[in-house]
Amino acid sequence: MMDARSKQRGMMGNPETSQLLLIVSDGRGLFSEGMETVKSAVRQAREANVFLVFVVIDNPQNKDSILDIKVPVFKSGNQLPEIKPYMDYFPFPFYIILRDINSLPHVLCDALRQWFELVTAVDM
């Protein structure tokens, strides 16, 4: 993702251009490539002036919600792993958990509005 972005930035000329990346997903399986790989990609995006917004589409009946997922956290030594909520390790700083898919257009508009506010505040 970031290699293509770097090439694109070189062609576009202005590295100060702010960009918005909206990710719409169920939010599951983010760490299948490894937690550090995902965190590194998020960090690279932020350094490249890409504002990430993750929209988590969740079950409207609270059945199998992303908020119910637990992950094992392994510590050094022979200690047993600790079980923690998945969202405690969610690597995207800006996210929303959306249970009503019909409100997706409103949520995306609101995210875009907030991004414009952020970009214009930084440019002033």
N, CA, C and O atoms as CSV, one atom per row, in Angstrom:
chain,resi,resn,atom,element,x,y,z
A,1,MET,N,N,0.836,-1.183,0.000
A,1,MET,CA,C,0.000,0.000,0.000
A,1,MET,C,C,0.879,1.243,0.000
A,1,MET,O,O,0.676,2.139,-0.819
A,2,MET,N,N,1.845,1.312,0.900
A,2,MET,CA,C,2.627,2.532,1.034
A,2,MET,C,C,3.650,2.676,-0.079
A,2,MET,O,O,4.014,3.802,-0.419
A,3,ASP,N,N,4.137,1.569,-0.667
A,3,ASP,CA,C,5.074,1.686,-1.774
A,3,ASP,C,C,4.410,2.364,-2.954
A,3,ASP,O,O,5.004,3.238,-3.585
A,4,ALA,N,N,3.193,1.973,-3.255
A,4,ALA,CA,C,2.440,2.600,-4.345
A,4,ALA,C,C,2.163,4.060,-4.021
A,4,ALA,O,O,2.210,4.915,-4.906
A,5,ARG,N,N,1.875,4.347,-2.765
A,5,ARG,CA,C,1.591,5.720,-2.346
A,5,ARG,C,C,2.837,6.584,-2.518
A,5,ARG,O,O,2.732,7.731,-2.954
A,6,SER,N,N,4.008,6.059,-2.185
A,6,SER,CA,C,5.247,6.820,-2.333
A,6,SER,C,C,5.512,7.143,-3.789
A,6,SER,O,O,5.904,8.263,-4.117
A,7,LYS,N,N,5.302,6.173,-4.665
A,7,LYS,CA,C,5.489,6.409,-6.096
A,7,LYS,C,C,4.504,7.449,-6.594
A,7,LYS,O,O,4.861,8.338,-7.368
A,8,GLN,N,N,3.259,7.332,-6.144
A,8,GLN,CA,C,2.228,8.275,-6.573
A,8,GLN,C,C,2.571,9.678,-6.082
A,8,GLN,O,O,2.395,10.646,-6.822
A,9,ARG,N,N,3.049,9.804,-4.863
A,9,ARG,CA,C,3.391,11.107,-4.314
A,9,ARG,C,C,4.507,11.738,-5.131
A,9,ARG,O,O,4.486,12.941,-5.392
A,10,GLY,N,N,5.488,10.925,-5.539
A,10,GLY,CA,C,6.577,11.438,-6.354
A,10,GLY,C,C,6.084,11.979,-7.680
A,10,GLY,O,O,6.622,12.965,-8.182
A,11,MET,N,N,5.073,11.355,-8.255
A,11,MET,CA,C,4.520,11.814,-9.525
A,11,MET,C,C,3.653,13.050,-9.338
A,11,MET,O,O,3.579,13.896,-10.230
A,12,MET,N,N,2.999,13.163,-8.194
A,12,MET,CA,C,2.085,14.273,-7.975
A,12,MET,C,C,2.828,15.541,-7.565
A,12,MET,O,O,2.309,16.643,-7.737
A,13,GLY,N,N,4.027,15.399,-7.029
A,13,GLY,CA,C,4.827,16.569,-6.748
A,13,GLY,C,C,4.754,17.088,-5.323
A,13,GLY,O,O,5.806,17.247,-4.703
A,14,ASN,N,N,3.609,17.356,-4.774
A,14,ASN,CA,C,3.485,18.024,-3.486
A,14,ASN,C,C,3.326,17.017,-2.352
A,14,ASN,O,O,2.251,16.440,-2.189
A,15,PRO,N,N,4.388,16.794,-1.558
A,15,PRO,CA,C,4.295,15.830,-0.460
A,15,PRO,C,C,3.455,16.340,0.707
A,15,PRO,O,O,3.143,15.569,1.614
A,16,GLU,N,N,3.083,17.621,0.706
A,16,GLU,CA,C,2.292,18.189,1.787
A,16,GLU,C,C,0.788,18.017,1.571
A,16,GLU,O,O,-0.005,18.427,2.419
A,17,THR,N,N,0.396,17.428,0.469
A,17,THR,CA,C,-1.017,17.225,0.190
A,17,THR,C,C,-1.597,16.234,1.185
A,17,THR,O,O,-1.065,15.139,1.366
A,18,SER,N,N,-2.681,16.620,1.824
A,18,SER,CA,C,-3.359,15.725,2.762
A,18,SER,C,C,-4.284,14.804,1.990
A,18,SER,O,O,-4.943,15.213,1.034
A,19,GLN,N,N,-4.322,13.560,2.422
A,19,GLN,CA,C,-5.173,12.582,1.772
A,19,GLN,C,C,-5.995,11.850,2.820
A,19,GLN,O,O,-5.611,11.754,3.985
A,20,LEU,N,N,-7.128,11.342,2.377
A,20,LEU,CA,C,-8.039,10.617,3.253
A,20,LEU,C,C,-8.204,9.205,2.722
A,20,LEU,O,O,-8.470,9.011,1.536
A,21,LEU,N,N,-8.049,8.225,3.589
A,21,LEU,CA,C,-8.262,6.832,3.224
A,21,LEU,C,C,-9.356,6.278,4.123
A,21,LEU,O,O,-9.172,6.161,5.334
A,22,LEU,N,N,-10.495,5.936,3.528
A,22,LEU,CA,C,-11.608,5.331,4.256
A,22,LEU,C,C,-11.540,3.823,4.065
A,22,LEU,O,O,-11.487,3.332,2.937
A,23,ILE,N,N,-11.541,3.105,5.156
A,23,ILE,CA,C,-11.537,1.646,5.115
A,23,ILE,C,C,-12.860,1.183,5.694
A,23,ILE,O,O,-13.185,1.498,6.839
A,24,VAL,N,N,-13.623,0.437,4.910
A,24,VAL,CA,C,-14.902,-0.103,5.368
A,24,VAL,C,C,-14.749,-1.621,5.403
A,24,VAL,O,O,-14.503,-2.256,4.377
A,25,SER,N,N,-14.896,-2.191,6.594
A,25,SER,CA,C,-14.644,-3.617,6.778
A,25,SER,C,C,-15.355,-4.096,8.034
A,25,SER,O,O,-15.882,-3.298,8.810
A,26,ASP,N,N,-15.362,-5.411,8.223
A,26,ASP,CA,C,-15.889,-5.935,9.481
A,26,ASP,C,C,-14.823,-5.876,10.575
A,26,ASP,O,O,-15.108,-6.175,11.735
A,27,GLY,N,N,-13.605,-5.492,10.214
A,27,GLY,CA,C,-12.541,-5.290,11.191
A,27,GLY,C,C,-11.902,-6.551,11.724
A,27,GLY,O,O,-11.055,-6.487,12.615
A,28,ARG,N,N,-12.287,-7.682,11.203
A,28,ARG,CA,C,-11.754,-8.951,11.707
A,28,ARG,C,C,-10.542,-9.388,10.878
A,28,ARG,O,O,-10.449,-9.082,9.690
A,29,GLY,N,N,-9.644,-10.086,11.503
A,29,GLY,CA,C,-8.493,-10.629,10.794
A,29,GLY,C,C,-7.448,-9.602,10.402
A,29,GLY,O,O,-6.647,-9.852,9.501
A,30,LEU,N,N,-7.438,-8.459,11.055
A,30,LEU,CA,C,-6.469,-7.416,10.702
A,30,LEU,C,C,-5.034,-7.868,10.906
A,30,LEU,O,O,-4.132,-7.428,10.193
A,31,PHE,N,N,-4.823,-8.734,11.863
A,31,PHE,CA,C,-3.463,-9.103,12.213
A,31,PHE,C,C,-3.023,-10.423,11.583
A,31,PHE,O,O,-2.080,-11.049,12.066
A,32,SER,N,N,-3.687,-10.851,10.519
A,32,SER,CA,C,-3.304,-12.110,9.880
A,32,SER,C,C,-1.892,-12.032,9.293
A,32,SER,O,O,-1.223,-13.056,9.152
A,33,GLU,N,N,-1.440,-10.831,8.954
A,33,GLU,CA,C,-0.071,-10.625,8.463
A,33,GLU,C,C,0.884,-10.279,9.601
A,33,GLU,O,O,2.079,-10.083,9.381
A,34,GLY,N,N,0.351,-10.205,10.811
A,34,GLY,CA,C,1.158,-9.852,11.974
A,34,GLY,C,C,0.809,-8.464,12.477
A,34,GLY,O,O,0.596,-7.544,11.688
A,35,MET,N,N,0.751,-8.317,13.788
A,35,MET,CA,C,0.362,-7.056,14.403
A,35,MET,C,C,1.337,-5.933,14.042
A,35,MET,O,O,0.915,-4.814,13.751
A,36,GLU,N,N,2.628,-6.228,14.061
A,36,GLU,CA,C,3.627,-5.194,13.763
A,36,GLU,C,C,3.548,-4.741,12.309
A,36,GLU,O,O,3.808,-3.573,12.020
A,37,THR,N,N,3.200,-5.625,11.400
A,37,THR,CA,C,3.051,-5.251,9.988
A,37,THR,C,C,1.941,-4.233,9.824
A,37,THR,O,O,2.095,-3.248,9.101
A,38,VAL,N,N,0.821,-4.468,10.493
A,38,VAL,CA,C,-0.318,-3.547,10.404
A,38,VAL,C,C,0.027,-2.217,11.069
A,38,VAL,O,O,-0.237,-1.156,10.503
A,39,LYS,N,N,0.605,-2.265,12.247
A,39,LYS,CA,C,0.977,-1.029,12.943
A,39,LYS,C,C,1.977,-0.213,12.127
A,39,LYS,O,O,1.902,1.016,12.091
A,40,SER,N,N,2.900,-0.894,11.481
A,40,SER,CA,C,3.882,-0.209,10.645
A,40,SER,C,C,3.212,0.466,9.451
A,40,SER,O,O,3.562,1.595,9.105
A,41,ALA,N,N,2.254,-0.208,8.819
A,41,ALA,CA,C,1.533,0.377,7.683
A,41,ALA,C,C,0.728,1.601,8.114
A,41,ALA,O,O,0.676,2.596,7.391
A,42,VAL,N,N,0.104,1.533,9.282
A,42,VAL,CA,C,-0.656,2.677,9.806
A,42,VAL,C,C,0.297,3.839,10.089
A,42,VAL,O,O,-0.014,4.988,9.774
A,43,ARG,N,N,1.439,3.546,10.672
A,43,ARG,CA,C,2.435,4.577,10.969
A,43,ARG,C,C,2.958,5.216,9.674
A,43,ARG,O,O,3.102,6.437,9.601
A,44,GLN,N,N,3.238,4.404,8.664
A,44,GLN,CA,C,3.716,4.926,7.380
A,44,GLN,C,C,2.668,5.811,6.723
A,44,GLN,O,O,3.002,6.828,6.115
A,45,ALA,N,N,1.416,5.431,6.840
A,45,ALA,CA,C,0.338,6.246,6.265
A,45,ALA,C,C,0.290,7.606,6.951
A,45,ALA,O,O,0.161,8.634,6.286
A,46,ARG,N,N,0.393,7.616,8.253
A,46,ARG,CA,C,0.365,8.888,8.992
A,46,ARG,C,C,1.554,9.763,8.610
A,46,ARG,O,O,1.413,10.975,8.451
A,47,GLU,N,N,2.724,9.147,8.461
A,47,GLU,CA,C,3.919,9.897,8.064
A,47,GLU,C,C,3.793,10.444,6.647
A,47,GLU,O,O,4.388,11.471,6.323
A,48,ALA,N,N,3.022,9.764,5.802
A,48,ALA,CA,C,2.809,10.198,4.418
A,48,ALA,C,C,1.643,11.175,4.308
A,48,ALA,O,O,1.203,11.499,3.205
A,49,ASN,N,N,1.146,11.639,5.444
A,49,ASN,CA,C,0.049,12.610,5.480
A,49,ASN,C,C,-1.267,12.022,4.961
A,49,ASN,O,O,-2.074,12.714,4.340
A,50,VAL,N,N,-1.460,10.732,5.231
A,50,VAL,CA,C,-2.704,10.053,4.881
A,50,VAL,C,C,-3.502,9.876,6.167
A,50,VAL,O,O,-3.041,9.243,7.117
A,51,PHE,N,N,-4.696,10.440,6.183
A,51,PHE,CA,C,-5.587,10.354,7.339
A,51,PHE,C,C,-6.447,9.106,7.168
A,51,PHE,O,O,-7.222,9.010,6.216
A,52,LEU,N,N,-6.313,8.155,8.082
A,52,LEU,CA,C,-7.034,6.886,8.003
A,52,LEU,C,C,-8.285,6.925,8.862
A,52,LEU,O,O,-8.240,7.316,10.028
A,53,VAL,N,N,-9.397,6.516,8.278
A,53,VAL,CA,C,-10.647,6.355,9.022
A,53,VAL,C,C,-11.137,4.940,8.755
A,53,VAL,O,O,-11.351,4.562,7.603
A,54,PHE,N,N,-11.314,4.167,9.801
A,54,PHE,CA,C,-11.750,2.780,9.683
A,54,PHE,C,C,-13.205,2.696,10.124
A,54,PHE,O,O,-13.531,3.007,11.269
A,55,VAL,N,N,-14.074,2.276,9.218
A,55,VAL,CA,C,-15.489,2.087,9.532
A,55,VAL,C,C,-15.705,0.588,9.712
A,55,VAL,O,O,-15.625,-0.180,8.753
A,56,VAL,N,N,-15.978,0.183,10.942
A,56,VAL,CA,C,-16.212,-1.226,11.264
A,56,VAL,C,C,-17.706,-1.502,11.125
A,56,VAL,O,O,-18.518,-0.937,11.857
A,57,ILE,N,N,-18.060,-2.365,10.190
A,57,ILE,CA,C,-19.455,-2.779,10.032
A,57,ILE,C,C,-19.685,-3.924,11.017
A,57,ILE,O,O,-19.093,-4.996,10.889
A,58,ASP,N,N,-20.548,-3.681,11.994
A,58,ASP,CA,C,-20.777,-4.656,13.056
A,58,ASP,C,C,-22.192,-5.213,12.967
A,58,ASP,O,O,-23.053,-4.646,12.295
A,59,ASN,N,N,-22.420,-6.315,13.644
A,59,ASN,CA,C,-23.723,-6.974,13.645
A,59,ASN,C,C,-24.743,-6.118,14.396
A,59,ASN,O,O,-24.513,-5.764,15.553
A,60,PRO,N,N,-25.864,-5.781,13.759
A,60,PRO,CA,C,-26.854,-4.919,14.419
A,60,PRO,C,C,-27.541,-5.560,15.622
A,60,PRO,O,O,-28.065,-4.846,16.477
A,61,GLN,N,N,-27.550,-6.876,15.706
A,61,GLN,CA,C,-28.191,-7.543,16.843
A,61,GLN,C,C,-27.220,-7.807,17.994
A,61,GLN,O,O,-27.560,-8.527,18.933
A,62,ASN,N,N,-26.016,-7.233,17.933
A,62,ASN,CA,C,-24.990,-7.462,18.953
A,62,ASN,C,C,-24.547,-8.917,19.020
A,62,ASN,O,O,-23.863,-9.312,19.964
A,63,LYS,N,N,-24.924,-9.710,18.039
A,63,LYS,CA,C,-24.517,-11.113,18.014
A,63,LYS,C,C,-23.162,-11.198,17.312
A,63,LYS,O,O,-23.008,-10.703,16.196
A,64,ASP,N,N,-22.206,-11.809,17.946
A,64,ASP,CA,C,-20.854,-11.918,17.398
A,64,ASP,C,C,-20.260,-10.547,17.092
A,64,ASP,O,O,-19.609,-10.368,16.063
A,65,SER,N,N,-20.477,-9.597,17.964
A,65,SER,CA,C,-19.971,-8.238,17.787
A,65,SER,C,C,-18.449,-8.215,17.878
A,65,SER,O,O,-17.842,-9.037,18.565
A,66,ILE,N,N,-17.853,-7.278,17.186
A,66,ILE,CA,C,-16.401,-7.103,17.268
A,66,ILE,C,C,-15.988,-6.728,18.689
A,66,ILE,O,O,-14.853,-6.973,19.098
A,67,LEU,N,N,-16.907,-6.139,19.431
A,67,LEU,CA,C,-16.622,-5.767,20.817
A,67,LEU,C,C,-16.539,-6.979,21.742
A,67,LEU,O,O,-16.033,-6.876,22.860
A,68,ASP,N,N,-17.035,-8.127,21.278
A,68,ASP,CA,C,-16.995,-9.347,22.083
A,68,ASP,C,C,-15.758,-10.204,21.815
A,68,ASP,O,O,-15.512,-11.173,22.532
A,69,ILE,N,N,-14.987,-9.860,20.801
A,69,ILE,CA,C,-13.818,-10.661,20.434
A,69,ILE,C,C,-12.706,-10.445,21.457
A,69,ILE,O,O,-12.426,-9.320,21.870
A,70,LYS,N,N,-12.091,-11.535,21.846
A,70,LYS,CA,C,-10.960,-11.499,22.785
A,70,LYS,C,C,-9.730,-12.074,22.086
A,70,LYS,O,O,-9.845,-12.932,21.211
A,71,VAL,N,N,-8.561,-11.593,22.482
A,71,VAL,CA,C,-7.307,-12.085,21.912
A,71,VAL,C,C,-6.348,-12.457,23.038
A,71,VAL,O,O,-6.346,-11.829,24.097
A,72,PRO,N,N,-5.530,-13.487,22.799
A,72,PRO,CA,C,-4.526,-13.828,23.808
A,72,PRO,C,C,-3.333,-12.883,23.701
A,72,PRO,O,O,-2.883,-12.555,22.603
A,73,VAL,N,N,-2.836,-12.459,24.836
A,73,VAL,CA,C,-1.650,-11.604,24.883
A,73,VAL,C,C,-0.567,-12.395,25.603
A,73,VAL,O,O,-0.677,-12.699,26.791
A,74,PHE,N,N,0.482,-12.720,24.854
A,74,PHE,CA,C,1.562,-13.529,25.401
A,74,PHE,C,C,2.627,-12.630,26.009
A,74,PHE,O,O,3.061,-11.651,25.402
A,75,LYS,N,N,3.033,-12.982,27.207
A,75,LYS,CA,C,4.081,-12.235,27.897
A,75,LYS,C,C,5.350,-13.073,27.898
A,75,LYS,O,O,5.323,-14.263,27.584
A,76,SER,N,N,6.445,-12.446,28.252
A,76,SER,CA,C,7.715,-13.165,28.263
A,76,SER,C,C,7.720,-14.232,29.356
A,76,SER,O,O,6.970,-14.160,30.329
A,77,GLY,N,N,8.561,-15.191,29.169
A,77,GLY,CA,C,8.663,-16.258,30.146
A,77,GLY,C,C,7.612,-17.328,29.916
A,77,GLY,O,O,7.055,-17.453,28.825
A,78,ASN,N,N,7.356,-18.080,30.937
A,78,ASN,CA,C,6.409,-19.188,30.839
A,78,ASN,C,C,5.039,-18.840,31.390
A,78,ASN,O,O,4.276,-19.734,31.755
A,79,GLN,N,N,4.716,-17.561,31.457
A,79,GLN,CA,C,3.416,-17.157,31.980
A,79,GLN,C,C,2.312,-17.542,30.998
A,79,GLN,O,O,2.516,-17.604,29.786
A,80,LEU,N,N,1.157,-17.793,31.558
A,80,LEU,CA,C,-0.002,-18.059,30.711
A,80,LEU,C,C,-0.420,-16.773,29.999
A,80,LEU,O,O,-0.257,-15.681,30.542
A,81,PRO,N,N,-0.957,-16.901,28.787
A,81,PRO,CA,C,-1.394,-15.683,28.086
A,81,PRO,C,C,-2.578,-15.039,28.800
A,81,PRO,O,O,-3.401,-15.711,29.421
A,82,GLU,N,N,-2.634,-13.733,28.691
A,82,GLU,CA,C,-3.739,-12.973,29.251
A,82,GLU,C,C,-4.751,-12.753,28.124
A,82,GLU,O,O,-4.360,-12.529,26.978
A,83,ILE,N,N,-6.032,-12.813,28.437
A,83,ILE,CA,C,-7.078,-12.608,27.433
A,83,ILE,C,C,-7.567,-11.165,27.533
A,83,ILE,O,O,-8.023,-10.720,28.586
A,84,LYS,N,N,-7.462,-10.438,26.406
A,84,LYS,CA,C,-7.827,-9.017,26.368
A,84,LYS,C,C,-8.816,-8.763,25.235
A,84,LYS,O,O,-8.885,-9.544,24.287
A,85,PRO,N,N,-9.581,-7.678,25.326
A,85,PRO,CA,C,-10.489,-7.319,24.225
A,85,PRO,C,C,-9.708,-6.973,22.953
A,85,PRO,O,O,-8.695,-6.275,23.010
A,86,TYR,N,N,-10.179,-7.460,21.825
A,86,TYR,CA,C,-9.574,-7.217,20.514
A,86,TYR,C,C,-9.432,-5.725,20.239
A,86,TYR,O,O,-8.418,-5.285,19.698
A,87,MET,N,N,-10.444,-4.949,20.609
A,87,MET,CA,C,-10.432,-3.520,20.308
A,87,MET,C,C,-9.370,-2.756,21.105
A,87,MET,O,O,-9.028,-1.629,20.747
A,88,ASP,N,N,-8.847,-3.351,22.178
A,88,ASP,CA,C,-7.746,-2.716,22.910
A,88,ASP,C,C,-6.491,-2.630,22.042
A,88,ASP,O,O,-5.618,-1.799,22.291
A,89,TYR,N,N,-6.403,-3.484,21.029
A,89,TYR,CA,C,-5.227,-3.538,20.164
A,89,TYR,C,C,-5.535,-3.082,18.739
A,89,TYR,O,O,-4.715,-3.265,17.839
A,90,PHE,N,N,-6.700,-2.496,18.533
A,90,PHE,CA,C,-7.086,-2.029,17.204
A,90,PHE,C,C,-6.115,-0.923,16.792
A,90,PHE,O,O,-6.005,0.081,17.497
A,91,PRO,N,N,-5.411,-1.077,15.675
A,91,PRO,CA,C,-4.305,-0.175,15.354
A,91,PRO,C,C,-4.693,1.159,14.716
A,91,PRO,O,O,-3.835,2.022,14.530
A,92,PHE,N,N,-5.952,1.339,14.384
A,92,PHE,CA,C,-6.375,2.565,13.715
A,92,PHE,C,C,-6.888,3.565,14.749
A,92,PHE,O,O,-7.839,3.269,15.472
A,93,PRO,N,N,-6.272,4.742,14.826
A,93,PRO,CA,C,-6.665,5.701,15.861
A,93,PRO,C,C,-8.048,6.314,15.636
A,93,PRO,O,O,-8.698,6.735,16.593
A,94,PHE,N,N,-8.502,6.367,14.388
A,94,PHE,CA,C,-9.811,6.942,14.093
A,94,PHE,C,C,-10.690,5.846,13.504
A,94,PHE,O,O,-10.481,5.400,12.375
A,95,TYR,N,N,-11.675,5.423,14.286
A,95,TYR,CA,C,-12.583,4.381,13.804
A,95,TYR,C,C,-13.969,4.620,14.380
A,95,TYR,O,O,-14.150,5.313,15.381
A,96,ILE,N,N,-14.927,4.022,13.711
A,96,ILE,CA,C,-16.305,4.044,14.204
A,96,ILE,C,C,-16.868,2.644,14.023
A,96,ILE,O,O,-16.610,1.983,13.018
A,97,ILE,N,N,-17.635,2.203,15.004
A,97,ILE,CA,C,-18.311,0.910,14.909
A,97,ILE,C,C,-19.740,1.191,14.477
A,97,ILE,O,O,-20.510,1.822,15.201
A,98,LEU,N,N,-20.079,0.717,13.298
A,98,LEU,CA,C,-21.365,1.016,12.675
A,98,LEU,C,C,-22.248,-0.228,12.695
A,98,LEU,O,O,-21.897,-1.259,12.121
A,99,ARG,N,N,-23.381,-0.121,13.353
A,99,ARG,CA,C,-24.302,-1.259,13.422
A,99,ARG,C,C,-25.466,-1.119,12.452
A,99,ARG,O,O,-26.094,-2.114,12.090
A,100,ASP,N,N,-25.755,0.091,12.033
A,100,ASP,CA,C,-26.862,0.326,11.099
A,100,ASP,C,C,-26.275,0.711,9.747
A,100,ASP,O,O,-25.853,1.851,9.551
A,101,ILE,N,N,-26.249,-0.230,8.825
A,101,ILE,CA,C,-25.651,-0.005,7.506
A,101,ILE,C,C,-26.337,1.134,6.760
A,101,ILE,O,O,-25.722,1.771,5.905
A,102,ASN,N,N,-27.597,1.395,7.072
A,102,ASN,CA,C,-28.313,2.488,6.409
A,102,ASN,C,C,-27.751,3.856,6.780
A,102,ASN,O,O,-27.977,4.831,6.063
A,103,SER,N,N,-27.030,3.938,7.878
A,103,SER,CA,C,-26.445,5.216,8.277
A,103,SER,C,C,-25.032,5.407,7.717
A,103,SER,O,O,-24.374,6.401,8.026
A,104,LEU,N,N,-24.567,4.468,6.902
A,104,LEU,CA,C,-23.224,4.578,6.328
A,104,LEU,C,C,-23.010,5.879,5.548
A,104,LEU,O,O,-21.980,6.523,5.746
A,105,PRO,N,N,-23.933,6.299,4.670
A,105,PRO,CA,C,-23.709,7.571,3.961
A,105,PRO,C,C,-23.544,8.754,4.919
A,105,PRO,O,O,-22.686,9.610,4.707
A,106,HIS,N,N,-24.352,8.802,5.956
A,106,HIS,CA,C,-24.261,9.887,6.940
A,106,HIS,C,C,-22.905,9.850,7.649
A,106,HIS,O,O,-22.267,10.887,7.834
A,107,VAL,N,N,-22.476,8.667,8.041
A,107,VAL,CA,C,-21.208,8.505,8.748
A,107,VAL,C,C,-20.040,8.917,7.849
A,107,VAL,O,O,-19.116,9.593,8.303
A,108,LEU,N,N,-20.080,8.513,6.580
A,108,LEU,CA,C,-19.009,8.879,5.657
A,108,LEU,C,C,-18.973,10.384,5.418
A,108,LEU,O,O,-17.898,10.979,5.351
A,109,CYS,N,N,-20.143,10.997,5.290
A,109,CYS,CA,C,-20.206,12.459,5.126
A,109,CYS,C,C,-19.633,13.165,6.345
A,109,CYS,O,O,-18.899,14.144,6.215
A,110,ASP,N,N,-19.969,12.670,7.522
A,110,ASP,CA,C,-19.466,13.271,8.753
A,110,ASP,C,C,-17.946,13.117,8.849
A,110,ASP,O,O,-17.251,14.048,9.256
A,111,ALA,N,N,-17.435,11.948,8.478
A,111,ALA,CA,C,-15.984,11.726,8.498
A,111,ALA,C,C,-15.288,12.665,7.518
A,111,ALA,O,O,-14.236,13.222,7.831
A,112,LEU,N,N,-15.866,12.840,6.346
A,112,LEU,CA,C,-15.293,13.737,5.345
A,112,LEU,C,C,-15.302,15.187,5.840
A,112,LEU,O,O,-14.325,15.915,5.663
A,113,ARG,N,N,-16.402,15.596,6.454
A,113,ARG,CA,C,-16.502,16.952,7.001
A,113,ARG,C,C,-15.430,17.183,8.066
A,113,ARG,O,O,-14.765,18.219,8.070
A,114,GLN,N,N,-15.266,16.216,8.967
A,114,GLN,CA,C,-14.270,16.349,10.024
A,114,GLN,C,C,-12.854,16.385,9.449
A,114,GLN,O,O,-11.993,17.113,9.942
A,115,TRP,N,N,-12.623,15.593,8.402
A,115,TRP,CA,C,-11.311,15.597,7.766
A,115,TRP,C,C,-11.021,16.966,7.154
A,115,TRP,O,O,-9.919,17.494,7.305
A,116,PHE,N,N,-12.015,17.544,6.459
A,116,PHE,CA,C,-11.830,18.878,5.883
A,116,PHE,C,C,-11.535,19.903,6.979
A,116,PHE,O,O,-10.681,20.772,6.801
A,117,GLU,N,N,-12.231,19.806,8.099
A,117,GLU,CA,C,-11.982,20.722,9.216
A,117,GLU,C,C,-10.555,20.568,9.740
A,117,GLU,O,O,-9.879,21.555,10.032
A,118,LEU,N,N,-10.115,19.338,9.852
A,118,LEU,CA,C,-8.767,19.066,10.330
A,118,LEU,C,C,-7.718,19.603,9.364
A,118,LEU,O,O,-6.745,20.232,9.782
A,119,VAL,N,N,-7.915,19.356,8.083
A,119,VAL,CA,C,-6.959,19.791,7.066
A,119,VAL,C,C,-6.881,21.311,7.006
A,119,VAL,O,O,-5.789,21.873,6.928
A,120,THR,N,N,-8.023,21.974,7.043
A,120,THR,CA,C,-8.004,23.439,6.962
A,120,THR,C,C,-7.433,24.056,8.234
A,120,THR,O,O,-6.809,25.115,8.171
A,121,ALA,N,N,-7.631,23.424,9.380
A,121,ALA,CA,C,-7.068,23.935,10.633
A,121,ALA,C,C,-5.542,23.817,10.627
A,121,ALA,O,O,-4.852,24.696,11.144
A,122,VAL,N,N,-5.017,22.746,10.053
A,122,VAL,CA,C,-3.573,22.535,9.984
A,122,VAL,C,C,-2.942,23.512,9.003
A,122,VAL,O,O,-1.838,24.002,9.240
A,123,ASP,N,N,-3.634,23.801,7.899
A,123,ASP,CA,C,-3.097,24.684,6.862
A,123,ASP,C,C,-3.073,26.145,7.283
A,123,ASP,O,O,-2.365,26.943,6.669
A,124,MET,N,N,-3.826,26.517,8.313
A,124,MET,CA,C,-3.893,27.927,8.721
A,124,MET,C,C,-2.719,28.328,9.556
A,124,MET,O,O,-2.627,29.481,9.978
